Amino acid sequence: FVYAYFNGANIHCVQKDYQSEIYDLDKAIELDGDLAEAYFNRGLVYIYLGQNAKGIADLSKTGELGMIGAYNLIKRVSE
């Protein structure tokens, strides 16, 4: 069911329902703590909402899980 939450989060993003998106991504991460894409998307939402510290933490976890492009975003947000 991890991908049900992940896909639901993407639908909420399109609807601009960011709190529901975060909830679904939290659930996806709870079910699969190694789902880098969920951390990445949640990090982007946090940054969009102005919660940069949370966003950077999620992007850092994304990088640790192998999506090294996330480090470039951290660099941009930190500047």
All heavy atoms as a GROMACS GRO file, in nm:
protein
  625
    1PHE      N    1   0.080  -0.121   0.000
    1PHE     CA    2   0.000   0.000   0.000
    1PHE      C    3   0.084   0.127   0.000
    1PHE      O    4   0.030   0.236  -0.004
    1PHE     CB    5  -0.095   0.001   0.118
    1PHE     CG    6  -0.208  -0.098   0.102
    1PHE    CD1    7  -0.205  -0.219   0.166
    1PHE    CD2    8  -0.314  -0.068   0.019
    1PHE    CE1    9  -0.308  -0.310   0.152
    1PHE    CE2   10  -0.418  -0.157   0.003
    1PHE     CZ   11  -0.416  -0.279   0.069
    2VAL      N   12   0.214   0.112   0.009
    2VAL     CA   13   0.301   0.229   0.012
    2VAL      C   14   0.280   0.317  -0.112
    2VAL      O   15   0.274   0.440  -0.101
    2VAL     CB   16   0.449   0.189   0.030
    2VAL    CG1   17   0.502   0.112  -0.088
    2VAL    CG2   18   0.535   0.310   0.056
    3TYR      N   19   0.264   0.255  -0.227
    3TYR     CA   20   0.247   0.333  -0.349
    3TYR      C   21   0.108   0.395  -0.360
    3TYR      O   22   0.090   0.495  -0.430
    3TYR     CB   23   0.283   0.250  -0.472
    3TYR     CG   24   0.432   0.228  -0.480
    3TYR    CD1   25   0.489   0.106  -0.443
    3TYR    CD2   26   0.517   0.331  -0.516
    3TYR    CE1   27   0.626   0.087  -0.446
    3TYR    CE2   28   0.655   0.314  -0.519
    3TYR     CZ   29   0.708   0.191  -0.484
    3TYR     OH   30   0.844   0.174  -0.486
    4ALA      N   31   0.012   0.340  -0.289
    4ALA     CA   32  -0.120   0.404  -0.284
    4ALA      C   33  -0.107   0.540  -0.215
    4ALA      O   34  -0.163   0.640  -0.262
    4ALA     CB   35  -0.219   0.315  -0.210
    5TYR      N   36  -0.032   0.544  -0.106
    5TYR     CA   37  -0.010   0.672  -0.038
    5TYR      C   38   0.075   0.766  -0.123
    5TYR      O   39   0.047   0.886  -0.133
    5TYR     CB   40   0.056   0.651   0.098
    5TYR     CG   41  -0.039   0.601   0.204
    5TYR    CD1   42  -0.031   0.472   0.251
    5TYR    CD2   43  -0.138   0.684   0.256
    5TYR    CE1   44  -0.118   0.424   0.349
    5TYR    CE2   45  -0.226   0.639   0.352
    5TYR     CZ   46  -0.215   0.508   0.398
    5TYR     OH   47  -0.302   0.463   0.494
    6PHE      N   48   0.179   0.710  -0.185
    6PHE     CA   49   0.267   0.793  -0.268
    6PHE      C   50   0.189   0.854  -0.384
    6PHE      O   51   0.199   0.974  -0.412
    6PHE     CB   52   0.385   0.710  -0.319
    6PHE     CG   53   0.483   0.790  -0.399
    6PHE    CD1   54   0.574   0.873  -0.336
    6PHE    CD2   55   0.486   0.782  -0.537
    6PHE    CE1   56   0.664   0.949  -0.409
    6PHE    CE2   57   0.576   0.857  -0.610
    6PHE     CZ   58   0.665   0.940  -0.546
    7ASN      N   59   0.109   0.773  -0.452
    7ASN     CA   60   0.030   0.823  -0.564
    7ASN      C   61  -0.079   0.920  -0.517
    7ASN      O   62  -0.108   1.019  -0.584
    7ASN     CB   63  -0.031   0.708  -0.642
    7ASN     CG   64   0.073   0.628  -0.717
    7ASN    OD1   65   0.180   0.678  -0.750
    7ASN    ND2   66   0.044   0.502  -0.743
    8GLY      N   67  -0.137   0.891  -0.402
    8GLY     CA   68  -0.235   0.984  -0.346
    8GLY      C   69  -0.174   1.119  -0.317
    8GLY      O   70  -0.236   1.224  -0.340
    9ALA      N   71  -0.050   1.118  -0.269
    9ALA     CA   72   0.020   1.244  -0.244
    9ALA      C   73   0.038   1.324  -0.372
    9ALA      O   74   0.021   1.446  -0.373
    9ALA     CB   75   0.156   1.216  -0.180
   10ASN      N   76   0.068   1.255  -0.481
   10ASN     CA   77   0.084   1.324  -0.609
   10ASN      C   78  -0.047   1.387  -0.655
   10ASN      O   79  -0.048   1.497  -0.710
   10ASN     CB   80   0.139   1.228  -0.714
   10ASN     CG   81   0.282   1.189  -0.688
   10ASN    OD1   82   0.358   1.265  -0.629
   10ASN    ND2   83   0.320   1.070  -0.729
   11ILE      N   84  -0.157   1.318  -0.630
   11ILE     CA   85  -0.288   1.374  -0.664
   11ILE      C   86  -0.316   1.499  -0.580
   11ILE      O   87  -0.362   1.600  -0.632
   11ILE     CB   88  -0.398   1.268  -0.646
   11ILE    CG1   89  -0.382   1.158  -0.751
   11ILE    CG2   90  -0.538   1.331  -0.653
   11ILE    CD1   91  -0.466   1.036  -0.727
   12HIS      N   92  -0.285   1.491  -0.451
   12HIS     CA   93  -0.306   1.608  -0.364
   12HIS      C   94  -0.219   1.726  -0.410
   12HIS      O   95  -0.262   1.841  -0.400
   12HIS     CB   96  -0.275   1.574  -0.219
   12HIS     CG   97  -0.374   1.480  -0.158
   12HIS    ND1   98  -0.509   1.505  -0.153
   12HIS    CD2   99  -0.356   1.360  -0.100
   12HIS    CE1  100  -0.570   1.405  -0.094
   12HIS    NE2  101  -0.480   1.314  -0.061
   13CYS      N  102  -0.101   1.697  -0.460
   13CYS     CA  103  -0.014   1.803  -0.509
   13CYS      C  104  -0.079   1.876  -0.626
   13CYS      O  105  -0.081   1.999  -0.630
   13CYS     CB  106   0.121   1.745  -0.550
   13CYS     SG  107   0.237   1.869  -0.612
   14VAL      N  108  -0.132   1.802  -0.719
   14VAL     CA  109  -0.199   1.861  -0.835
   14VAL      C  110  -0.317   1.947  -0.790
   14VAL      O  111  -0.344   2.053  -0.846
   14VAL     CB  112  -0.244   1.751  -0.934
   14VAL    CG1  113  -0.334   1.808  -1.042
   14VAL    CG2  114  -0.124   1.681  -0.995
   15GLN      N  115  -0.384   1.902  -0.684
   15GLN     CA  116  -0.499   1.976  -0.630
   15GLN      C  117  -0.456   2.091  -0.538
   15GLN      O  118  -0.541   2.162  -0.485
   15GLN     CB  119  -0.590   1.880  -0.552
   15GLN     CG  120  -0.650   1.773  -0.637
   15GLN     CD  121  -0.723   1.667  -0.556
   15GLN    OE1  122  -0.696   1.645  -0.438
   15GLN    NE2  123  -0.816   1.599  -0.621
   16LYS      N  124  -0.326   2.105  -0.517
   16LYS     CA  125  -0.268   2.207  -0.429
   16LYS      C  126  -0.316   2.192  -0.284
   16LYS      O  127  -0.329   2.289  -0.211
   16LYS     CB  128  -0.294   2.347  -0.481
   16LYS     CG  129  -0.231   2.369  -0.617
   16LYS     CD  130  -0.252   2.508  -0.669
   16LYS     CE  131  -0.185   2.515  -0.806
   16LYS     NZ  132  -0.185   2.645  -0.862
   17ASP      N  133  -0.340   2.067  -0.243
   17ASP     CA  134  -0.376   2.034  -0.106
   17ASP      C  135  -0.250   1.980  -0.038
   17ASP      O  136  -0.232   1.859  -0.023
   17ASP     CB  137  -0.489   1.929  -0.107
   17ASP     CG  138  -0.536   1.893   0.033
   17ASP    OD1  139  -0.483   1.949   0.132
   17ASP    OD2  140  -0.627   1.808   0.043
   18TYR      N  141  -0.163   2.071   0.000
   18TYR     CA  142  -0.030   2.034   0.045
   18TYR      C  143  -0.028   1.964   0.180
   18TYR      O  144   0.057   1.879   0.205
   18TYR     CB  145   0.061   2.156   0.044
   18TYR     CG  146   0.069   2.219  -0.093
   18TYR    CD1  147   0.022   2.347  -0.116
   18TYR    CD2  148   0.120   2.147  -0.201
   18TYR    CE1  149   0.027   2.403  -0.243
   18TYR    CE2  150   0.124   2.202  -0.328
   18TYR     CZ  151   0.078   2.330  -0.348
   18TYR     OH  152   0.082   2.384  -0.474
   19GLN      N  153  -0.120   1.999   0.268
   19GLN     CA  154  -0.124   1.931   0.398
   19GLN      C  155  -0.161   1.783   0.381
   19GLN      O  156  -0.102   1.696   0.445
   19GLN     CB  157  -0.221   2.001   0.493
   19GLN     CG  158  -0.178   2.141   0.530
   19GLN     CD  159  -0.037   2.148   0.587
   19GLN    OE1  160   0.004   2.066   0.668
   19GLN    NE2  161   0.040   2.248   0.544
   20SER      N  162  -0.255   1.755   0.292
   20SER     CA  163  -0.291   1.616   0.264
   20SER      C  164  -0.177   1.544   0.193
   20SER      O  165  -0.153   1.425   0.216
   20SER     CB  166  -0.418   1.609   0.179
   20SER     OG  167  -0.529   1.657   0.251
   21GLU      N  168  -0.105   1.616   0.110
   21GLU     CA  169   0.010   1.557   0.043
   21GLU      C  170   0.116   1.515   0.146
   21GLU      O  171   0.169   1.404   0.140
   21GLU     CB  172   0.071   1.655  -0.057
   21GLU     CG  173   0.190   1.598  -0.130
   21GLU     CD  174   0.254   1.695  -0.229
   21GLU    OE1  175   0.214   1.813  -0.235
   21GLU    OE2  176   0.347   1.651  -0.299
   22ILE      N  177   0.143   1.604   0.240
   22ILE     CA  178   0.241   1.572   0.344
   22ILE      C  179   0.193   1.451   0.425
   22ILE      O  180   0.272   1.361   0.455
   22ILE     CB  181   0.267   1.694   0.435
   22ILE    CG1  182   0.345   1.800   0.358
   22ILE    CG2  183   0.340   1.653   0.563
   22ILE    CD1  184   0.358   1.932   0.430
   23TYR      N  185   0.065   1.447   0.458
   23TYR     CA  186   0.011   1.334   0.534
   23TYR      C  187   0.035   1.203   0.458
   23TYR      O  188   0.082   1.105   0.517
   23TYR     CB  189  -0.138   1.354   0.560
   23TYR     CG  190  -0.202   1.235   0.627
   23TYR    CD1  191  -0.195   1.220   0.765
   23TYR    CD2  192  -0.267   1.137   0.552
   23TYR    CE1  193  -0.252   1.109   0.827
   23TYR    CE2  194  -0.324   1.027   0.613
   23TYR     CZ  195  -0.317   1.014   0.751
   23TYR     OH  196  -0.372   0.904   0.811
   24ASP      N  197   0.003   1.201   0.330
   24ASP     CA  198   0.021   1.078   0.251
   24ASP      C  199   0.169   1.041   0.238
   24ASP      O  200   0.205   0.923   0.244
   24ASP     CB  201  -0.042   1.092   0.113
   24ASP     CG  202  -0.193   1.074   0.116
   24ASP    OD1  203  -0.248   1.034   0.220
   24ASP    OD2  204  -0.258   1.100   0.012
   25LEU      N  205   0.255   1.140   0.222
   25LEU     CA  206   0.398   1.111   0.214
   25LEU      C  207   0.451   1.060   0.348
   25LEU      O  208   0.535   0.971   0.351
   25LEU     CB  209   0.475   1.234   0.166
   25LEU     CG  210   0.449   1.271   0.020
   25LEU    CD1  211   0.508   1.408  -0.011
   25LEU    CD2  212   0.503   1.165  -0.075
   26ASP      N  213   0.400   1.115   0.458
   26ASP     CA  214   0.437   1.064   0.590
   26ASP      C  215   0.402   0.916   0.601
   26ASP      O  216   0.481   0.836   0.652
   26ASP     CB  217   0.365   1.141   0.701
   26ASP     CG  218   0.417   1.281   0.725
   26ASP    OD1  219   0.527   1.313   0.676
   26ASP    OD2  220   0.346   1.359   0.792
   27LYS      N  221   0.282   0.881   0.555
   27LYS     CA  222   0.237   0.741   0.561
   27LYS      C  223   0.324   0.652   0.473
   27LYS      O  224   0.362   0.542   0.511
   27LYS     CB  225   0.090   0.729   0.520
   27LYS     CG  226  -0.004   0.780   0.624
   27LYS     CD  227   0.009   0.698   0.750
   27LYS     CE  228  -0.110   0.711   0.839
   27LYS     NZ  229  -0.101   0.626   0.957
   28ALA      N  230   0.357   0.700   0.352
   28ALA     CA  231   0.442   0.622   0.262
   28ALA      C  232   0.579   0.598   0.325
   28ALA      O  233   0.632   0.486   0.320
   28ALA     CB  234   0.456   0.694   0.128
   29ILE      N  235   0.635   0.700   0.388
   29ILE     CA  236   0.766   0.688   0.453
   29ILE      C  237   0.756   0.596   0.574
   29ILE      O  238   0.848   0.518   0.601
   29ILE     CB  239   0.820   0.828   0.491
   29ILE    CG1  240   0.858   0.903   0.363
   29ILE    CG2  241   0.937   0.818   0.587
   29ILE    CD1  242   0.883   1.051   0.383
   30GLU      N  243   0.646   0.604   0.646
   30GLU     CA  244   0.625   0.514   0.760
   30GLU      C  245   0.625   0.367   0.714
   30GLU      O  246   0.680   0.282   0.783
   30GLU     CB  247   0.491   0.549   0.826
   30GLU     CG  248   0.456   0.469   0.947
   30GLU     CD  249   0.320   0.510   1.004
   30GLU    OE1  250   0.294   0.631   1.015
   30GLU    OE2  251   0.240   0.419   1.034
   31LEU      N  252   0.567   0.341   0.599
   31LEU     CA  253   0.560   0.204   0.547
   31LEU      C  254   0.690   0.159   0.482
   31LEU      O  255   0.722   0.041   0.483
   31LEU     CB  256   0.445   0.192   0.446
   31LEU     CG  257   0.305   0.207   0.506
   31LEU    CD1  258   0.201   0.216   0.394
   31LEU    CD2  259   0.274   0.091   0.599
   32ASP      N  260   0.762   0.254   0.421
   32ASP     CA  261   0.889   0.221   0.354
   32ASP      C  262   0.986   0.336   0.376
   32ASP      O  263   0.986   0.433   0.300
   32ASP     CB  264   0.867   0.196   0.205
   32ASP     CG  265   0.995   0.156   0.132
   32ASP    OD1  266   1.104   0.154   0.194
   32ASP    OD2  267   0.986   0.125   0.012
   33GLY      N  268   1.066   0.324   0.479
   33GLY     CA  269   1.160   0.429   0.516
   33GLY      C  270   1.273   0.451   0.416
   33GLY      O  271   1.353   0.543   0.432
   34ASP      N  272   1.280   0.368   0.313
   34ASP     CA  273   1.384   0.383   0.211
   34ASP      C  274   1.329   0.434   0.078
   34ASP      O  275   1.398   0.427  -0.024
   34ASP     CB  276   1.454   0.248   0.187
   34ASP     CG  277   1.536   0.204   0.308
   34ASP    OD1  278   1.584   0.293   0.381
   34ASP    OD2  279   1.552   0.083   0.328
   35LEU      N  280   1.209   0.486   0.078
   35LEU     CA  281   1.148   0.537  -0.044
   35LEU      C  282   1.195   0.680  -0.068
   35LEU      O  283   1.134   0.777  -0.023
   35LEU     CB  284   0.995   0.530  -0.036
   35LEU     CG  285   0.918   0.564  -0.162
   35LEU    CD1  286   0.953   0.470  -0.277
   35LEU    CD2  287   0.768   0.559  -0.135
   36ALA      N  288   1.307   0.692  -0.137
   36ALA     CA  289   1.372   0.821  -0.158
   36ALA      C  290   1.279   0.922  -0.223
   36ALA      O  291   1.281   1.041  -0.189
   36ALA     CB  292   1.498   0.803  -0.241
   37GLU      N  293   1.197   0.877  -0.316
   37GLU     CA  294   1.107   0.967  -0.387
   37GLU      C  295   1.008   1.035  -0.293
   37GLU      O  296   0.971   1.151  -0.314
   37GLU     CB  297   1.032   0.892  -0.498
   37GLU     CG  298   1.120   0.842  -0.610
   37GLU     CD  299   1.186   0.707  -0.581
   37GLU    OE1  300   1.172   0.654  -0.468
   37GLU    OE2  301   1.252   0.655  -0.673
   38ALA      N  302   0.966   0.964  -0.190
   38ALA     CA  303   0.872   1.023  -0.094
   38ALA      C  304   0.941   1.133  -0.012
   38ALA      O  305   0.883   1.240   0.010
   38ALA     CB  306   0.816   0.915  -0.002
   39TYR      N  307   1.064   1.107   0.031
   39TYR     CA  308   1.140   1.211   0.102
   39TYR      C  309   1.162   1.332   0.011
   39TYR      O  310   1.151   1.446   0.054
   39TYR     CB  311   1.275   1.158   0.150
   39TYR     CG  312   1.267   1.067   0.269
   39TYR    CD1  313   1.276   0.930   0.254
   39TYR    CD2  314   1.254   1.118   0.398
   39TYR    CE1  315   1.272   0.844   0.363
   39TYR    CE2  316   1.249   1.034   0.508
   39TYR     CZ  317   1.258   0.898   0.490
   39TYR     OH  318   1.254   0.814   0.599
   40PHE      N  319   1.196   1.304  -0.115
   40PHE     CA  320   1.222   1.412  -0.210
   40PHE      C  321   1.098   1.500  -0.227
   40PHE      O  322   1.105   1.623  -0.214
   40PHE     CB  323   1.264   1.353  -0.345
   40PHE     CG  324   1.299   1.455  -0.448
   40PHE    CD1  325   1.423   1.516  -0.448
   40PHE    CD2  326   1.208   1.491  -0.546
   40PHE    CE1  327   1.456   1.610  -0.543
   40PHE    CE2  328   1.240   1.585  -0.641
   40PHE     CZ  329   1.364   1.645  -0.640
   41ASN      N  330   0.984   1.437  -0.253
   41ASN     CA  331   0.861   1.514  -0.274
   41ASN      C  332   0.820   1.590  -0.148
   41ASN      O  333   0.779   1.707  -0.156
   41ASN     CB  334   0.749   1.423  -0.320
   41ASN     CG  335   0.766   1.375  -0.462
   41ASN    OD1  336   0.861   1.411  -0.530
   41ASN    ND2  337   0.676   1.289  -0.507
   42ARG      N  338   0.832   1.525  -0.033
   42ARG     CA  339   0.796   1.593   0.091
   42ARG      C  340   0.890   1.711   0.116
   42ARG      O  341   0.847   1.818   0.160
   42ARG     CB  342   0.799   1.495   0.208
   42ARG     CG  343   0.738   1.554   0.335
   42ARG     CD  344   0.728   1.452   0.445
   42ARG     NE  345   0.860   1.417   0.496
   42ARG     CZ  346   0.882   1.336   0.598
   42ARG    NH1  347   0.780   1.277   0.659
   42ARG    NH2  348   1.005   1.308   0.638
   43GLY      N  349   1.018   1.693   0.084
   43GLY     CA  350   1.113   1.802   0.099
   43GLY      C  351   1.076   1.922   0.012
   43GLY      O  352   1.082   2.036   0.057
   44LEU      N  353   1.035   1.894  -0.110
   44LEU     CA  354   0.993   2.003  -0.199
   44LEU      C  355   0.871   2.076  -0.145
   44LEU      O  356   0.863   2.199  -0.153
   44LEU     CB  357   0.964   1.948  -0.339
   44LEU     CG  358   1.084   1.895  -0.417
   44LEU    CD1  359   1.038   1.841  -0.552
   44LEU    CD2  360   1.190   2.002  -0.434
   45VAL      N  361   0.776   2.000  -0.092
   45VAL     CA  362   0.655   2.063  -0.036
   45VAL      C  363   0.691   2.151   0.082
   45VAL      O  364   0.644   2.265   0.092
   45VAL     CB  365   0.551   1.957   0.006
   45VAL    CG1  366   0.433   2.022   0.077
   45VAL    CG2  367   0.503   1.878  -0.114
   46TYR      N  368   0.776   2.099   0.171
   46TYR     CA  369   0.816   2.180   0.286
   46TYR      C  370   0.884   2.310   0.241
   46TYR      O  371   0.856   2.417   0.296
   46TYR     CB  372   0.910   2.102   0.378
   46TYR     CG  373   0.841   2.006   0.472
   46TYR    CD1  374   0.892   1.878   0.493
   46TYR    CD2  375   0.727   2.042   0.542
   46TYR    CE1  376   0.831   1.789   0.580
   46TYR    CE2  377   0.665   1.954   0.629
   46TYR     CZ  378   0.718   1.828   0.648
   46TYR     OH  379   0.657   1.741   0.735
   47ILE      N  380   0.971   2.300   0.143
   47ILE     CA  381   1.039   2.420   0.094
   47ILE      C  382   0.938   2.517   0.033
   47ILE      O  383   0.942   2.637   0.058
   47ILE     CB  384   1.151   2.383  -0.005
   47ILE    CG1  385   1.265   2.316   0.073
   47ILE    CG2  386   1.200   2.505  -0.082
   47ILE    CD1  387   1.369   2.249  -0.012
   48TYR      N  388   0.845   2.464  -0.044
   48TYR     CA  389   0.740   2.548  -0.105
   48TYR      C  390   0.660   2.620   0.004
   48TYR      O  391   0.622   2.736  -0.013
   48TYR     CB  392   0.648   2.464  -0.193
   48TYR     CG  393   0.538   2.543  -0.256
   48TYR    CD1  394   0.563   2.624  -0.367
   48TYR    CD2  395   0.409   2.540  -0.204
   48TYR    CE1  396   0.462   2.699  -0.424
   48TYR    CE2  397   0.308   2.614  -0.261
   48TYR     CZ  398   0.334   2.694  -0.371
   48TYR     OH  399   0.233   2.768  -0.427
   49LEU      N  400   0.637   2.552   0.116
   49LEU     CA  401   0.559   2.610   0.225
   49LEU      C  402   0.644   2.698   0.317
   49LEU      O  403   0.595   2.750   0.416
   49LEU     CB  404   0.493   2.499   0.307
   49LEU     CG  405   0.387   2.418   0.232
   49LEU    CD1  406   0.337   2.303   0.321
   49LEU    CD2  407   0.271   2.505   0.188
   50GLY      N  408   0.773   2.715   0.284
   50GLY     CA  409   0.860   2.802   0.362
   50GLY      C  410   0.922   2.735   0.483
   50GLY      O  411   0.981   2.803   0.567
   51GLN      N  412   0.911   2.604   0.493
   51GLN     CA  413   0.970   2.530   0.604
   51GLN      C  414   1.101   2.467   0.557
   51GLN      O  415   1.114   2.346   0.545
   51GLN     CB  416   0.871   2.424   0.654
   51GLN     CG  417   0.742   2.484   0.706
   51GLN     CD  418   0.642   2.378   0.748
   51GLN    OE1  419   0.680   2.269   0.789
   51GLN    NE2  420   0.516   2.411   0.738
   52ASN      N  421   1.198   2.556   0.530
   52ASN     CA  422   1.323   2.513   0.466
   52ASN      C  423   1.402   2.410   0.547
   52ASN      O  424   1.461   2.320   0.490
   52ASN     CB  425   1.411   2.634   0.436
   52ASN     CG  426   1.355   2.716   0.321
   52ASN    OD1  427   1.250   2.686   0.266
   52ASN    ND2  428   1.426   2.821   0.286
   53ALA      N  429   1.405   2.423   0.679
   53ALA     CA  430   1.482   2.328   0.759
   53ALA      C  431   1.429   2.186   0.742
   53ALA      O  432   1.506   2.091   0.724
   53ALA     CB  433   1.479   2.368   0.906
   54LYS      N  434   1.297   2.170   0.745
   54LYS     CA  435   1.237   2.038   0.724
   54LYS      C  436   1.264   1.990   0.582
   54LYS      O  437   1.291   1.872   0.559
   54LYS     CB  438   1.087   2.042   0.750
   54LYS     CG  439   1.049   2.052   0.895
   54LYS     CD  440   0.898   2.048   0.908
   54LYS     CE  441   0.853   2.048   1.052
   54LYS     NZ  442   0.706   2.039   1.064
   55GLY      N  443   1.251   2.082   0.486
   55GLY     CA  444   1.274   2.045   0.347
   55GLY      C  445   1.416   2.000   0.322
   55GLY      O  446   1.440   1.899   0.255
   56ILE      N  447   1.511   2.072   0.377
   56ILE     CA  448   1.652   2.036   0.360
   56ILE      C  449   1.681   1.902   0.426
   56ILE      O  450   1.755   1.820   0.371
   56ILE     CB  451   1.743   2.148   0.415
   56ILE    CG1  452   1.735   2.269   0.320
   56ILE    CG2  453   1.886   2.101   0.430
   56ILE    CD1  454   1.801   2.395   0.374
   57ALA      N  455   1.621   1.876   0.542
   57ALA     CA  456   1.642   1.747   0.609
   57ALA      C  457   1.592   1.632   0.521
   57ALA      O  458   1.659   1.529   0.508
   57ALA     CB  459   1.571   1.746   0.744
   58ASP      N  460   1.476   1.651   0.460
   58ASP     CA  461   1.422   1.547   0.372
   58ASP      C  462   1.507   1.531   0.246
   58ASP      O  463   1.532   1.418   0.202
   58ASP     CB  464   1.278   1.577   0.333
   58ASP     CG  465   1.178   1.533   0.439
   58ASP    OD1  466   1.218   1.463   0.534
   58ASP    OD2  467   1.059   1.568   0.426
   59LEU      N  468   1.554   1.640   0.190
   59LEU     CA  469   1.638   1.630   0.071
   59LEU      C  470   1.772   1.564   0.105
   59LEU      O  471   1.826   1.488   0.024
   59LEU     CB  472   1.661   1.769   0.010
   59LEU     CG  473   1.537   1.832  -0.055
   59LEU    CD1  474   1.570   1.974  -0.102
   59LEU    CD2  475   1.485   1.748  -0.170
   60SER      N  476   1.822   1.590   0.224
   60SER     CA  477   1.945   1.525   0.268
   60SER      C  478   1.925   1.374   0.279
   60SER      O  479   2.009   1.295   0.233
   60SER     CB  480   1.990   1.582   0.402
   60SER     OG  481   2.107   1.519   0.446
   61LYS      N  482   1.813   1.333   0.337
   61LYS     CA  483   1.781   1.190   0.346
   61LYS      C  484   1.768   1.130   0.205
   61LYS      O  485   1.813   1.018   0.181
   61LYS     CB  486   1.652   1.171   0.426
   61LYS     CG  487   1.609   1.027   0.441
   61LYS     CD  488   1.706   0.949   0.528
   61LYS     CE  489   1.652   0.809   0.554
   61LYS     NZ  490   1.745   0.730   0.633
   62THR      N  491   1.710   1.206   0.114
   62THR     CA  492   1.698   1.160  -0.024
   62THR      C  493   1.836   1.132  -0.083
   62THR      O  494   1.858   1.029  -0.147
   62THR     CB  495   1.626   1.268  -0.110
   62THR    OG1  496   1.497   1.292  -0.055
   62THR    CG2  497   1.612   1.224  -0.253
   63GLY      N  498   1.930   1.223  -0.060
   63GLY     CA  499   2.066   1.203  -0.108
   63GLY      C  500   2.130   1.080  -0.047
   63GLY      O  501   2.197   1.003  -0.116
   64GLU      N  502   2.109   1.061   0.082
   64GLU     CA  503   2.164   0.944   0.151
   64GLU      C  504   2.109   0.814   0.091
   64GLU      O  505   2.177   0.712   0.090
   64GLU     CB  506   2.130   0.948   0.300
   64GLU     CG  507   2.200   1.056   0.377
   64GLU     CD  508   2.147   1.070   0.519
   64GLU    OE1  509   2.081   0.977   0.569
   64GLU    OE2  510   2.171   1.176   0.580
   65LEU      N  511   1.987   0.820   0.042
   65LEU     CA  512   1.924   0.702  -0.017
   65LEU      C  513   1.959   0.683  -0.164
   65LEU      O  514   1.907   0.593  -0.229
   65LEU     CB  515   1.772   0.710   0.001
   65LEU     CG  516   1.723   0.696   0.145
   65LEU    CD1  517   1.575   0.727   0.156
   65LEU    CD2  518   1.754   0.557   0.200
   66GLY      N  519   2.048   0.768  -0.216
   66GLY     CA  520   2.100   0.746  -0.350
   66GLY      C  521   2.059   0.844  -0.457
   66GLY      O  522   2.110   0.838  -0.568
   67MET      N  523   1.967   0.933  -0.428
   67MET     CA  524   1.928   1.034  -0.527
   67MET      C  525   2.016   1.157  -0.505
   67MET      O  526   1.977   1.255  -0.442
   67MET     CB  527   1.779   1.071  -0.512
   67MET     CG  528   1.685   0.961  -0.553
   67MET     SD  529   1.510   1.007  -0.535
   67MET     CE  530   1.495   1.140  -0.654
   68ILE      N  531   2.138   1.151  -0.560
   68ILE     CA  532   2.238   1.253  -0.530
   68ILE      C  533   2.203   1.390  -0.587
   68ILE      O  534   2.256   1.491  -0.542
   68ILE     CB  535   2.378   1.209  -0.575
   68ILE    CG1  536   2.380   1.180  -0.725
   68ILE    CG2  537   2.424   1.089  -0.495
   68ILE    CD1  538   2.518   1.154  -0.780
   69GLY      N  539   2.112   1.396  -0.682
   69GLY     CA  540   2.069   1.525  -0.736
   69GLY      C  541   2.003   1.612  -0.630
   69GLY      O  542   1.996   1.734  -0.645
   70ALA      N  543   1.955   1.550  -0.524
   70ALA     CA  544   1.892   1.626  -0.416
   70ALA      C  545   1.990   1.723  -0.351
   70ALA      O  546   1.951   1.830  -0.303
   70ALA     CB  547   1.834   1.531  -0.312
   71TYR      N  548   2.118   1.687  -0.351
   71TYR     CA  549   2.218   1.776  -0.290
   71TYR      C  550   2.227   1.909  -0.366
   71TYR      O  551   2.253   2.013  -0.305
   71TYR     CB  552   2.354   1.707  -0.283
   71TYR     CG  553   2.357   1.590  -0.189
   71TYR    CD1  554   2.396   1.464  -0.233
   71TYR    CD2  555   2.321   1.603  -0.055
   71TYR    CE1  556   2.400   1.355  -0.146
   71TYR    CE2  557   2.324   1.496   0.032
   71TYR     CZ  558   2.364   1.372  -0.014
   71TYR     OH  559   2.366   1.266   0.072
   72ASN      N  560   2.204   1.907  -0.496
   72ASN     CA  561   2.204   2.032  -0.573
   72ASN      C  562   2.091   2.123  -0.529
   72ASN      O  563   2.107   2.245  -0.522
   72ASN     CB  564   2.194   2.002  -0.722
   72ASN     CG  565   2.317   1.936  -0.777
   72ASN    OD1  566   2.427   1.957  -0.728
   72ASN    ND2  567   2.299   1.853  -0.879
   73LEU      N  568   1.975   2.064  -0.500
   73LEU     CA  569   1.863   2.144  -0.452
   73LEU      C  570   1.892   2.203  -0.315
   73LEU      O  571   1.856   2.318  -0.288
   73LEU     CB  572   1.735   2.060  -0.448
   73LEU     CG  573   1.676   2.027  -0.584
   73LEU    CD1  574   1.560   1.930  -0.568
   73LEU    CD2  575   1.629   2.153  -0.653
   74ILE      N  576   1.956   2.125  -0.230
   74ILE     CA  577   1.992   2.175  -0.097
   74ILE      C  578   2.081   2.298  -0.112
   74ILE      O  579   2.063   2.399  -0.044
   74ILE     CB  580   2.061   2.066  -0.012
   74ILE    CG1  581   1.963   1.957   0.023
   74ILE    CG2  582   2.122   2.128   0.114
   74ILE    CD1  583   2.027   1.836   0.088
   75LYS      N  584   2.174   2.287  -0.204
   75LYS     CA  585   2.267   2.398  -0.228
   75LYS      C  586   2.192   2.523  -0.271
   75LYS      O  587   2.217   2.633  -0.224
   75LYS     CB  588   2.367   2.356  -0.336
   75LYS     CG  589   2.493   2.432  -0.339
   75LYS     CD  590   2.586   2.368  -0.440
   75LYS     CE  591   2.725   2.422  -0.428
   75LYS     NZ  592   2.815   2.367  -0.528
   76ARG      N  593   2.094   2.508  -0.360
   76ARG     CA  594   2.016   2.621  -0.409
   76ARG      C  595   1.932   2.684  -0.299
   76ARG      O  596   1.920   2.806  -0.290
   76ARG     CB  597   1.925   2.578  -0.522
   76ARG     CG  598   1.996   2.549  -0.649
   76ARG     CD  599   1.898   2.514  -0.757
   76ARG     NE  600   1.965   2.462  -0.874
   76ARG     CZ  601   1.904   2.410  -0.975
   76ARG    NH1  602   1.771   2.400  -0.977
   76ARG    NH2  603   1.970   2.365  -1.080
   77VAL      N  604   1.871   2.600  -0.217
   77VAL     CA  605   1.784   2.650  -0.109
   77VAL      C  606   1.866   2.720  -0.002
   77VAL      O  607   1.824   2.818   0.057
   77VAL     CB  608   1.703   2.535  -0.048
   77VAL    CG1  609   1.628   2.580   0.077
   77VAL    CG2  610   1.607   2.477  -0.150
   78SER      N  611   1.987   2.672   0.021
   78SER     CA  612   2.072   2.726   0.126
   78SER      C  613   2.136   2.859   0.088
   78SER      O  614   2.187   2.930   0.175
   78SER     CB  615   2.182   2.625   0.162
   78SER     OG  616   2.125   2.506   0.209
   79GLU      N  617   2.138   2.891  -0.040
   79GLU     CA  618   2.205   3.016  -0.084
   79GLU      C  619   2.122   3.137  -0.058
   79GLU      O  620   2.007   3.143  -0.048
   79GLU     CB  621   2.237   3.008  -0.233
   79GLU     CG  622   2.341   2.903  -0.263
   79GLU     CD  623   2.370   2.887  -0.412
   79GLU    OE1  624   2.292   2.937  -0.494
   79GLU    OE2  625   2.469   2.823  -0.442
   0.00000   0.00000   0.00000
